[in-house]
Amino acid sequence: MTALPPQIRRQPAERSFHGHLFSDPYEWMRAKESPEVLAHLTAENEYAEARTAHLAGLRESIFGEIKGRTQETDLSVPNRRGDWWYFSRTVEGGAHQVFCRVPATTTGDVLADWTPPVVEPGTPMAGEQVLLDANAESAKHEFYSLGSFDVSEDGELLAWAEDVTGDERFTLRVRDLTTGALLADEIPGTFYGSFLTPDARAVYYTVVDESWRPHQLRRHVLGTPVAEDVVVHEETDPGLWLGAGLSADRRWIVVEAMCSEFSEQLIQPAADPQAPLQVVLPRTDRVLYEAEPFLLDGREQILLTHDHEAPNSRVSLMDPADLGRPIAEVDLRDVVPASDTVRVNGCAVTATHLVVSVRAETTLRVRLLPLAGLGTDAQAAAVEPAFAEQLYTAGVAAAEHDAPVLRLSYTSFTTPPRVYDVFPAGATGDDDALPAEPVLRRETTVLGGYDPADYTVERDWAVAADGTRIPVSLVRRADLDPAVPAPVVQYAYGSYEHSTDPGFSVSRLSLLDRGVVWAVAHVRGGGELGRSWYEEGKKLHKVNTFTDYVAVTEHLAARPDLDERRILVMGGSAGGLLVGAVLNLAPEKYCGALAAVPFVDPLTSILDPSLPLTALEWEEWGNPIEDSHVYRYMRDYSPYENVRPLPYPPVLAVTSLNDTRVLYVEPAKWVAALREATTSGQPVLLRCEMAGGHGGASGRYSQWKDTAWEYAWVLDRMGLAGA
């Protein structure tokens, strides 16, 4: 007998804004601790399992494929900091990492001293120390995730923070690495990014307010009561997010209050915690910037990556004498000028070089500039390590200030993650003894005979209704017959200037090898084509994100090598908002929809400042509380509020009970509304992780099982469950 969906009672709750009354029949499901709500979510899980019971074998097969392609006992490439090489191990059967280190030697031979030691998977090295075994720690809990991991500059202390519920509130602990003893210092309720001071006497951490916004930076002196911790800085603007870190040379504390549109940074000497924080540029200028204090030819300078008169950002030098002045009064010397085609993402500074992350022709790249002559007529031209593929992602993995080597990460749709070391010219006094080209340290092993030549990558372009060209990336097996139209998973995100960059996925091979084409729609709202690409898909231009996606679908459907009847829409979080909006626009174009932790009730959330992150989101979507036009605009695209009698395709929504970013209630309500309204008779399923957060369950094995569950459902929608 076919399982029946859970019966969901209606209890209308009214919401009134700007003369508009909305009656919400399922808002009662927001009561997270209610036995009725928990029972309902359990019933939804049981229904989803019953409707997909025939896929159990396929799920096991896909899980086995992911597991079989993964070298379970493995390790990262050791990275040198001070007198130690740090790395992490994974072990077969272990869901988490084991963090380790071995002593480093200094002989004066730069290449030898900075060549990572050969570490064998599963085989301990002489002198190897285990700093933290996350497998052992996670065994005590249903959920386990790290929010920070920092070793002191002298290598004697470890500070780390762990979340054991999924709500992204962490408990900070400190261990003496010389004795192995756990210090008495234990700080609950911290946020991401805690760090030790250079003298290892204190630890800085942030805490969140009731709306889950990090709003205070605190300093804890080791060995003192937590109740005596000092609030270093508090951000009272509910629309700004607070963070902090050390400058590259570890001489300064850098505090940042920011949103997506502007920021304010403050600096304080790390050696003098009593010194007042100094504002770099005032927030009243509404400049989005990052500041890096550093020494240039022995003189203090501020390196600014900022968007003043530069939508794609530029990099400038600023005299510390100008700290706190409006930017119009500051004499800036550009070192990376503004560009209409190149987006500057950020900078790192070493003792000899400026390392710049840029986006050009949609892809992330790294460029190097010597500090010698920086900001003068003698400044050298930037050097960019070259790679053979057209579509790839290259980023900075490590740029230690005093190291003569820069570490890069590299990947593409078909190339597993690689680690390269680059020895920039001029980083040492013996350039002739060092390799001029990037040195490949490691490529992630993919078992099972993987060959990148078996797959092809294509860049296509669709055209939106307003004439805008939208980039599309397609990945497929090379041996697919173009005369036989192939099914498509069409993925997108399209918010927060987040770009869906080329990247390798072991799990995706299980789709590709069954004949599925993976298509990424790089819609407006992301950052693939610079800042304007983002701004044309946010606030009162947000609908462009959704119509761009439909335009891509229509373009793909018109291709003879793709099957217009088997295109499935997929997205998560803000990409889940996209899924919901697209289904209301053109449900008939899709054979199925997979929405992960979907933000499908945005208006209800953003109208309630007490909910997590709400005030921070106003810079992304607009403020519908104060602006009636924003309210109407959001009301017209909100997936939940626009569900109506339409032929919706089969839908799978996945969520987590403890998610603090997109509350479980949003997909729960959306699923209920879809079930009631759909005219197609197709099943609408909800799967809720009862012990997880925004990223789902913790640990790689649980995540592989979740992916296998979802991919089996996807393949079933395409008629490939038996493939």
C-alpha positions in Angstrom: 0.0 0.0 0.0 1.3 3.5 -0.9 2.2 5.5 2.2 0.0 8.5 2.9 1.5 11.9 3.9 1.1 13.1 7.4 -2.1 14.9 8.2 -1.3 18.6 9.0 -3.8 20.7 10.8 -4.4 24.3 9.8 -4.4 27.0 12.5 -4.4 30.4 10.8 -2.1 33.1 12.3 -2.4 36.6 10.9 0.4 38.9 9.9 -0.3 42.5 9.0 2.2 44.9 7.4 1.7 48.0 5.2 -2.0 47.3 4.8 -1.6 43.7 3.7 -3.0 40.9 5.8 -1.5 37.4 5.4 -3.1 34.4 7.0 -0.5 31.7 7.6 -2.1 28.3 8.4 1.1 26.5 9.3 3.0 29.1 11.4 2.2 27.0 14.5 5.0 24.6 13.5 7.5 27.2 14.6 7.2 25.9 18.2 10.3 23.8 18.1 10.0 22.2 21.5 6.3 21.3 21.0 5.7 17.5 21.2 3.2 17.9 18.3 5.9 19.6 16.1 8.5 17.0 16.9 6.0 14.2 16.2 5.1 15.8 12.9 8.7 16.0 11.8 9.2 12.4 12.8 6.1 11.5 10.7 7.5 13.4 7.8 10.7 11.4 8.0 8.7 8.1 8.1 6.7 9.2 5.1 9.8 10.1 3.1 11.3 6.7 4.0 8.2 4.9 3.0 7.8 6.7 -0.4 11.5 6.0 -1.2 11.8 2.5 0.2 12.3 1.1 -3.3 15.5 3.2 -3.5 17.3 1.6 -0.5 19.5 -0.6 -2.7 20.4 2.4 -4.9 21.3 4.5 -1.9 23.6 1.7 -0.6 25.2 1.5 -4.1 25.8 5.3 -4.2 27.2 5.4 -0.6 29.5 2.5 -1.6 30.7 4.4 -4.6 31.5 7.5 -2.7 33.2 5.5 0.0 35.0 3.3 -2.6 36.4 6.3 -4.4 37.6 8.0 -1.2 41.0 7.1 0.3 39.6 6.9 3.8 43.0 6.7 5.5 44.6 9.8 4.2 46.2 13.1 5.3 46.6 16.7 4.4 49.9 18.2 3.1 52.0 19.3 6.1 52.2 23.1 6.5 55.1 24.7 8.3 54.6 27.2 11.1 57.6 28.0 13.2 59.4 24.9 14.4 56.6 22.4 13.4 54.9 20.8 10.4 51.1 20.7 11.0 48.8 18.3 9.2 45.6 16.3 9.7 44.9 12.6 9.2 41.7 10.8 8.3 41.4 7.1 9.2 39.2 4.4 7.8 36.0 4.3 10.0 36.7 7.7 11.4 34.2 10.4 10.5 36.4 13.3 11.6 40.0 14.5 11.4 42.9 13.8 13.6 45.1 16.9 14.0 48.9 16.2 14.2 52.3 17.8 14.0 56.0 16.7 13.6 59.1 18.8 14.4 60.7 20.8 11.6 64.4 21.3 11.0 66.2 24.5 9.9 69.4 23.9 8.0 69.6 27.1 5.9 68.7 25.3 2.7 65.5 27.0 1.9 64.2 24.4 -0.5 65.0 21.6 1.9 63.7 23.4 5.0 60.3 24.2 3.3 59.7 20.9 1.5 57.0 19.1 3.5 58.0 15.8 5.1 56.8 12.6 3.5 54.0 11.3 5.7 52.4 8.0 5.0 48.7 7.5 5.5 48.1 5.4 8.5 51.8 5.3 9.6 52.9 7.6 12.5 56.1 9.5 12.0 59.0 9.8 14.4 58.2 12.5 16.9 54.6 12.9 15.7 52.2 14.4 18.2 48.4 14.2 18.1 47.0 17.6 19.0 43.3 16.7 18.8 41.6 13.5 17.8 38.2 14.7 16.7 37.0 11.1 16.2 37.5 10.4 19.9 35.8 13.6 20.9 32.9 13.1 18.5 32.2 9.6 19.9 30.7 11.3 23.0 28.0 13.1 21.0 25.4 12.7 18.3 26.8 15.8 16.5 30.3 17.3 16.5 31.8 20.2 14.6 34.8 22.5 15.2 34.5 26.3 15.1 38.1 27.2 15.7 41.5 25.6 15.9 44.5 27.7 16.8 48.0 26.8 18.0 50.0 29.5 19.7 53.0 31.1 18.0 55.4 29.3 20.3 53.7 26.0 19.7 52.9 25.3 23.3 49.1 25.9 23.5 46.1 24.8 21.5 42.8 26.6 21.6 39.8 24.9 20.0 36.1 25.3 20.1 33.5 22.6 19.5 29.7 22.5 18.8 27.9 19.3 19.9 24.3 20.2 19.0 24.4 21.8 15.6 23.4 25.3 16.7 26.8 26.8 15.9 27.4 27.8 19.5 30.8 26.5 20.6 32.6 25.7 23.8 36.2 27.0 23.8 38.9 24.9 25.5 42.7 25.2 25.8 45.3 22.5 26.1 49.0 22.7 27.1 50.8 20.8 24.3 54.0 20.4 26.3 52.2 18.4 29.0 49.0 17.3 27.3 47.0 18.8 30.2 43.7 20.5 29.6 43.7 23.9 31.2 40.9 24.9 33.5 39.8 27.7 31.1 36.5 26.6 29.5 34.3 29.2 27.7 30.8 28.2 26.6 28.7 30.1 24.0 31.5 31.3 21.7 31.3 31.9 18.0 33.6 30.9 15.1 37.2 32.2 14.9 38.7 32.3 18.4 42.4 32.9 18.5 45.3 33.0 20.9 47.4 36.2 21.3 51.0 36.1 20.1 52.3 35.9 23.7 49.9 33.0 24.4 48.7 34.7 27.5 45.1 35.3 26.4 42.5 34.2 23.9 40.1 36.4 21.9 36.6 35.2 21.0 33.2 36.6 19.9 29.8 35.8 21.2 26.4 36.1 19.6 23.3 38.0 20.8 19.8 36.6 21.0 19.4 36.9 17.2 22.5 34.9 16.6 24.6 37.9 15.5 28.2 38.0 16.7 28.2 41.3 18.5 30.9 41.3 21.2 34.6 40.6 21.0 36.0 39.5 24.4 39.5 38.9 25.8 40.1 36.0 28.2 43.3 36.0 30.1 44.3 32.4 30.7 44.1 31.3 34.3 41.5 33.9 35.2 37.7 33.4 35.8 35.6 33.7 32.6 33.4 36.1 34.5 36.3 38.6 34.4 36.7 38.5 30.6 36.9 42.0 29.1 34.6 43.2 26.4 37.1 44.6 23.9 34.5 45.9 21.5 30.7 45.7 21.1 28.8 46.3 17.9 25.4 47.8 18.7 24.2 48.2 15.1 21.9 45.1 14.6 22.7 45.1 10.9 26.5 44.6 11.3 28.4 41.3 12.0 31.5 41.5 14.3 34.7 39.5 13.7 38.4 39.8 14.6 41.8 38.3 13.9 45.5 39.0 13.9 47.3 40.9 11.2 49.6 38.8 9.0 52.7 39.8 10.9 50.8 39.1 14.2 51.5 42.6 15.6 48.0 44.0 15.5 44.5 42.9 16.5 42.1 43.7 13.7 38.4 44.1 14.5 35.8 44.2 11.8 32.1 45.2 11.8 30.6 44.6 8.4 27.6 43.8 6.2 27.5 43.1 2.5 27.6 46.8 1.6 30.0 48.6 4.0 32.3 47.9 6.9 34.4 49.5 9.7 37.7 48.2 10.9 39.6 49.0 14.0 43.1 48.1 15.0 45.0 47.7 18.3 48.6 46.7 19.0 48.6 43.1 20.0 51.2 43.8 22.6 49.2 46.5 24.3 45.6 45.4 25.0 45.0 48.5 27.0 45.6 50.8 24.0 42.4 52.3 22.5 41.1 50.7 19.3 41.7 53.0 16.3 39.2 53.3 13.5 40.7 52.9 10.0 37.9 54.4 7.9 34.7 55.5 9.6 31.5 53.6 8.7 29.8 56.8 7.8 31.7 56.7 4.5 29.9 53.4 3.7 33.0 51.9 2.2 33.3 48.1 2.0 37.0 47.5 3.0 39.6 45.3 4.7 42.6 46.7 6.4 46.0 45.1 6.9 48.6 47.0 9.0 52.1 46.0 7.9 55.7 47.3 7.6 56.9 48.5 4.2 60.6 49.3 4.0 60.5 49.6 7.8 57.6 52.1 7.8 54.1 51.4 9.2 51.5 51.3 6.4 47.9 50.3 6.1 47.0 48.1 3.1 43.4 48.8 2.1 41.3 46.5 -0.1 38.3 48.7 -0.7 35.5 49.7 -3.1 35.7 53.5 -2.9 35.2 54.7 -6.5 35.8 51.0 -7.5 32.8 48.7 -7.5 35.1 45.7 -8.2 37.5 47.0 -5.5 41.0 48.2 -5.6 44.1 47.9 -3.3 45.7 51.0 -1.9 48.3 52.1 0.6 47.2 54.4 3.4 49.4 56.4 5.9 48.6 55.5 9.5 48.5 59.3 10.2 45.2 59.3 8.3 43.5 56.7 10.6 39.9 57.7 11.3 39.6 60.4 8.6 36.9 60.3 6.0 38.2 58.6 2.9 37.8 61.8 0.9 40.6 63.3 3.0 42.9 60.4 2.8 45.8 60.3 0.3 45.6 56.8 -1.2 48.3 55.2 -3.4 46.9 52.5 -5.6 48.9 49.3 -5.9 46.1 47.4 -7.7 43.9 49.9 -9.6 40.2 49.6 -10.2 39.1 47.5 -13.1 35.8 46.9 -14.8 36.7 43.3 -15.6 38.8 42.1 -12.7 37.2 41.7 -9.2 39.6 42.0 -6.3 38.5 39.6 -3.5 41.2 40.2 -0.9 44.9 40.3 -0.1 47.5 38.6 2.1 50.9 40.1 3.0 54.1 38.2 3.6 57.5 39.7 4.5 58.3 40.1 0.8 55.1 39.9 -1.2 51.6 41.0 -1.6 49.3 38.1 -2.6 46.1 39.2 -4.3 43.0 37.0 -4.9 41.2 38.2 -8.0 38.3 37.0 -10.2 38.9 37.3 -13.9 36.8 35.8 -16.7 34.6 34.3 -14.0 37.3 32.2 -12.3 39.4 32.7 -9.1 43.1 33.3 -9.6 46.1 34.5 -7.5 48.5 37.3 -8.4 51.8 38.1 -6.7 53.4 41.5 -6.3 56.8 42.1 -4.6 56.7 44.6 -1.7 59.9 46.2 -3.1 58.8 49.4 -4.9 55.1 48.8 -3.9 53.1 52.0 -4.5 55.9 53.7 -6.5 56.9 54.0 -10.1 59.3 51.1 -9.4 56.5 48.7 -8.6 56.9 45.4 -10.4 54.1 43.9 -12.6 51.9 41.3 -11.0 52.7 37.6 -11.7 49.9 35.0 -12.0 50.7 31.3 -11.8 49.4 29.8 -15.0 47.3 26.6 -15.3 46.3 24.6 -18.3 42.5 24.4 -17.8 40.1 27.2 -18.8 37.7 26.7 -15.9 39.4 26.3 -12.6 39.6 27.7 -9.1 43.0 28.8 -7.6 43.1 30.2 -4.1 45.5 31.0 -1.3 45.7 28.1 1.1 48.5 29.5 3.3 50.6 32.6 3.2 52.7 32.7 6.4 54.2 36.1 6.9 57.8 34.9 7.4 57.7 31.9 5.0 59.6 32.0 1.7 56.8 29.9 0.2 53.2 30.5 -0.7 50.7 27.6 -0.7 47.9 27.5 -3.3 44.9 25.3 -3.6 43.7 24.3 -7.0 40.7 22.3 -8.4 38.4 22.1 -11.3 35.2 20.2 -12.3 37.4 17.3 -13.3 40.7 17.8 -11.4 40.7 16.6 -7.8 41.9 19.2 -5.2 45.6 19.9 -5.6 48.1 21.7 -3.4 50.9 23.7 -4.9 53.8 25.5 -3.3 55.1 28.7 -5.0 58.5 30.2 -4.2 58.0 33.8 -5.3 61.0 35.5 -6.9 62.8 37.7 -4.3 61.4 35.8 -1.3 64.9 34.6 -0.5 68.4 35.7 -1.4 69.0 32.6 -3.5 66.3 32.6 -6.3 68.5 30.5 -8.6 68.3 27.5 -6.2 64.5 27.6 -6.0 61.9 26.3 -8.5 60.4 29.0 -10.7 57.1 27.2 -11.4 54.5 26.0 -8.9 55.5 22.8 -7.2 52.8 20.2 -7.1 52.8 18.8 -3.5 49.7 16.6 -3.7 46.6 15.7 -5.7 43.7 14.2 -3.8 43.6 10.5 -4.6 40.4 9.3 -6.2 40.2 5.5 -6.1 38.4 3.2 -8.5 40.3 4.0 -11.7 39.1 7.6 -12.0 40.4 9.3 -15.1 39.7 13.0 -15.8 39.8 12.3 -19.5 36.6 10.4 -19.1 34.8 13.7 -18.5 34.4 16.9 -20.4 33.7 20.5 -19.2 31.9 23.1 -21.4 31.2 26.8 -20.9 27.9 27.8 -22.5 25.9 31.1 -22.4 22.2 31.6 -22.1 20.4 34.9 -22.7 18.0 36.5 -20.2 14.9 38.3 -21.3 16.7 41.7 -20.9 19.5 40.5 -23.1 22.0 39.7 -20.4 24.3 36.8 -21.2 24.4 34.2 -18.4 27.3 31.8 -18.1 26.6 28.1 -17.7 29.1 25.4 -16.8 28.3 21.8 -17.9 30.1 18.6 -16.9 29.4 15.2 -18.4 31.0 12.0 -19.4 33.0 12.3 -22.5 31.5 9.1 -24.0 27.8 10.3 -23.9 26.2 10.0 -27.3 25.2 13.6 -28.2 22.4 12.2 -30.4 20.7 10.8 -27.3 19.3 13.7 -25.1 20.8 13.5 -21.6 19.0 14.3 -18.3 20.3 17.4 -16.5 20.7 18.5 -12.8 20.7 22.3 -13.0 22.3 23.8 -9.9 22.5 27.4 -8.7 22.9 29.6 -5.7 22.7 33.2 -6.7 23.0 35.3 -3.5 25.4 37.1 -1.3 27.9 37.5 -4.2 28.8 33.9 -3.6 30.1 32.3 -6.8 29.7 28.6 -7.7 33.2 28.1 -8.7 34.6 25.0 -10.6 35.4 22.3 -8.0 35.7 18.6 -8.0 33.2 16.3 -6.3 33.6 12.6 -5.7 29.9 12.2 -5.0 29.0 13.9 -8.3 30.6 11.1 -10.2 27.7 8.8 -9.2 25.4 11.1 -11.2 27.8 11.6 -14.1 28.5 7.9 -14.5 24.8 7.2 -14.9 24.5 9.7 -17.8 23.5 12.8 -16.0 24.8 16.2 -17.1 25.7 18.6 -14.3 24.9 22.2 -15.2 25.7 25.2 -13.1 23.7 28.3 -13.8 25.8 31.3 -12.8 22.9 33.6 -12.3 22.9 37.2 -11.1 23.1 37.6 -7.4 26.4 35.6 -7.4 29.8 37.1 -8.0 31.0 35.4 -11.1 31.1 38.5 -13.3 32.0 41.1 -10.6 30.2 43.3 -8.2 27.6 44.5 -10.6 26.6 40.8 -11.3 25.8 40.6 -7.6 24.0 43.9 -7.3 21.8 43.1 -10.3 20.5 40.1 -8.3 19.8 41.5 -4.8 17.2 43.7 -3.1 14.8 45.2 -5.7 16.6 43.3 -8.5 16.3 39.9 -6.8 13.8 38.5 -9.3 16.6 38.6 -11.9 18.1 35.6 -10.1 15.0 33.5 -10.7 14.3 34.6 -14.2 17.9 34.1 -15.1 17.6 30.5 -13.9 14.5 29.9 -16.0 16.2 31.4 -19.0 19.1 29.0 -18.5 16.6 26.1 -18.3 15.0 27.2 -21.6 18.4 27.4 -23.2 19.4 24.0 -22.1 16.0 22.5 -23.1 16.6 23.8 -26.6 19.9 22.0 -27.0 19.5 18.7 -29.0 22.0 16.9 -26.7 19.9 17.6 -23.5 16.5 16.2 -22.5 14.0 19.0 -21.9 11.7 16.5 -20.1 14.4 15.6 -17.6 15.8 18.8 -16.1 15.8 18.8 -12.3 16.3 22.0 -10.3 18.6 21.9 -7.3 19.8 24.4 -4.7 20.4 24.9 -1.0 19.9 27.7 1.6 19.5 30.9 -0.5 19.7 28.5 -3.4 16.7 26.8 -1.9 14.9 30.1 -2.1 15.7 30.0 -5.8 14.3 26.5 -6.1 11.0 27.6 -4.5 10.7 30.8 -6.6 11.5 29.0 -9.8 8.9 26.3 -9.1 6.2 29.1 -8.8 7.4 30.6 -12.1 7.7 27.5 -14.2 6.9 24.2 -12.5 6.2 22.5 -15.8 9.8 22.8 -16.9 11.3 20.5 -14.3 11.0 16.8 -13.6 11.9 17.3 -9.9 13.2 19.8 -7.4 15.7 19.2 -4.6 15.8 22.0 -2.0 18.3 21.7 0.8 17.8 23.8 4.0 15.7 26.1 1.8 15.1 29.8 2.6 11.5 29.5 1.3 9.7 31.8 3.8 11.9 34.9 3.6 9.4 37.5 4.3 8.2 36.0 7.5 11.7 35.7 8.7 12.9 39.1 7.7 9.9 40.8 9.2 10.9 39.5 12.7 14.1 41.1 14.0 14.2 38.7 16.9 14.9 35.7 14.6 18.5 34.7 13.9 20.3 36.9 11.4 17.3 38.9 10.4 18.7 42.4 10.8 21.9 41.3 9.0 19.8 40.2 6.0 18.3 43.6 5.4 21.4 44.5 3.4 20.8 41.6 1.1 17.1 41.6 0.6 16.0 45.1 1.8 14.0 46.1 4.9 10.3 45.2 4.5 9.5 46.5 7.9 10.2 50.1 7.0 9.8 50.0 3.2 6.4 49.1 1.8 7.8 48.7 -1.7 10.4 46.2 -0.4 7.6 44.4 1.4 5.5 44.1 -1.8 8.4 43.1 -3.9 9.4 40.3 -1.5 5.8 39.2 -1.1 5.5 38.7 -4.8 8.5 36.3 -5.0 8.4 34.6 -1.6 8.1 30.9 -2.4 5.8 30.0 0.5 3.4 32.9 0.1 3.0 32.3 -3.7 2.3 28.6 -3.6 -1.0 28.1 -5.6 -2.7 25.5 -7.7 0.0 24.6 -10.2 1.4 21.3 -11.6 4.4 21.1 -9.3 6.9 18.4 -10.0 8.0 15.9 -7.3 9.8 17.9 -4.5 12.3 16.8 -1.9 13.1 19.3 0.9 15.8 18.5 3.4 16.4 20.4 6.6 17.9 20.2 10.1 16.1 20.7 13.4 18.9 22.7 15.0 19.7 24.9 11.9 20.1 28.5 13.2 20.5 30.0 9.7 17.4 28.7 7.9 14.9 27.4 10.5 13.4 24.0 9.9 9.9 25.6 10.0 10.4 27.2 6.6 10.6 24.0 4.6 8.1 22.3 6.9 5.5 25.0 6.1 6.4 25.1 2.4 6.0 21.3 2.0 2.6 21.5 3.7 1.5 24.3 1.3 2.8 22.5 -1.8 1.0 19.3 -0.9 -2.2 21.1 -0.5 -1.9 23.1 -3.7 -0.3 20.9 -6.3 -2.4 19.8 -9.2 0.0 17.2 -10.5 -0.5 14.6 -7.7 3.3 14.2 -7.5 4.8 13.5 -4.0 6.2 16.3 -1.9 8.7 15.0 0.7 10.4 16.5 3.8 13.4 14.9 5.4 14.6 16.5 8.7 17.9 15.7 10.3 17.0 15.6 14.0 20.6 16.1 15.3 22.2 18.4 12.8 22.7 22.0 11.8 22.8 24.1 8.6 25.3 21.7 7.0 23.2 18.6 8.0 24.6 15.7 10.0 28.2 15.8 11.2 31.0 13.5 10.0 31.8 12.4 6.6 30.0 9.1 6.7 26.7 10.7 7.7 27.1 13.3 5.0 27.9 10.6 2.4 24.7 8.7 3.4 22.7 11.9 3.1 24.1 12.6 -0.3 23.4 9.1 -1.4 19.8 9.4 -0.2 19.3 12.6 -2.2 21.1 11.4 -5.3 19.0 8.2 -5.4 15.9 10.3 -5.3 17.3 12.5 -8.1 18.1 9.5 -10.3 14.6 8.1 -9.7 13.0 11.3 -10.9 15.0 10.9 -14.1 14.1 7.3 -14.7 17.6 6.2 -13.9 17.0 4.3 -10.6 18.0 1.1 -12.3 21.1 2.5 -14.0 
